[in-house]
Amino acid sequence: MQALAPALAAILPLIAVAAAVHDLATYRIPNWMSVVLLAAFIPAAVTAGLEPRLIAIDALVGLAALLVGMGLFAGNLLGGGDAKIMAAIAPFMGLTALTEFVLFTAVAGGLLALFALVVRRLPERARSRGPGWWRRLAEPRGPLPYGVAICVGALVAFPASRIGAAAFGG
């Protein structure tokens, strides 16, 4: 059963990258991405050899992330898709990598915001040309695709998680 651990654990980085790309392109993260992550968590945790007690604790980390995300969404500080993908990623991080996940997400979010500020100060001609994601990012006072930052945080922190370490030998 441990032979399945890398394949099941690989669902997290694959969905994270897909969510980041989709969020950048459309400013939306489809619900199915969060559902796939949630459905993969318990099989990934079991094949990684986690004890039921640790699986329950890591699931509670996801629930806590959902509650925080709902609060941020209610305060108009985070999009709904961002809150859901964050909550779906959090159980994979568990208590072991939660701090790294939050820290790297915040750093990536700060860099994304700085990049947007620079882009938004470019001349109108430079802001109005290019792909749709560029034009949306260049909109003054426009939203940011924060799912990109959440997914970067997940990719960087995942090797420190119990599932990531068990699956990929970290």
Residue, then its C-alpha position, 0 to 999 in steps of 0.5 A: m500500500q505504501a507504493l501508492a503513497p507517492a501517486l496519492a500525494a502527487i495529487l496535491p502539487l498537481i491540483a495546486v499548480a492547476a488551481a494557481v494557473h486557473d486562478l491567474a487566468t480566470y480569477r476563479i478556482p473551480n470547486w472540483m479542485s477542492v473536492v478532489l483534494l478533500a477526497a484524496f486526503i484520507p487515502a493519501a494519509v493512510t498510504a503514507g502510514l499516518e495513524p488515525r489520531l494524526i489523520a483526525i488532527d490534520a482533518l481538524v487543521g483543514l476545518a480550522a482553515l475553512l473557518v478562517g477562510m470563511g471569516l476572511f471571505a466574509g470580510n471581503l479579504l479573500g475570494g471564495g475559491d481561495a478560501k476553499i482551496m486553502a481549506a482543502i490544502a490544509p489537511f495535507m499540511g497538517l500541524t507539521a507544515l502549517t506554519e510553513f504553509v502560512l508563512f510561505t503563502a504570506v510571502a508569496g502573497g506579498l510578492l504578488a501584491l508588490f508585482a501588481l503595484v509595479v504593473r499598475r504603475l506602468p503606462e496605460r499602453a503597457r497595461s492594456r496590452g498582453p494576455g487577459w490575466w495581465r490586463r486584469l492584474a493591471e486594473p487599478r484597485g482590482p483583485l489579486p489572484y491570491g490562489v496563486a500565493i496559496c498554491v505557492g505556499a502549499l508547494v513549498a511547505f508540502p515536503a515538510s508535511r507528514i504526507g509529503a515526507a512519507a511519500f517523497g522521502g523528505 
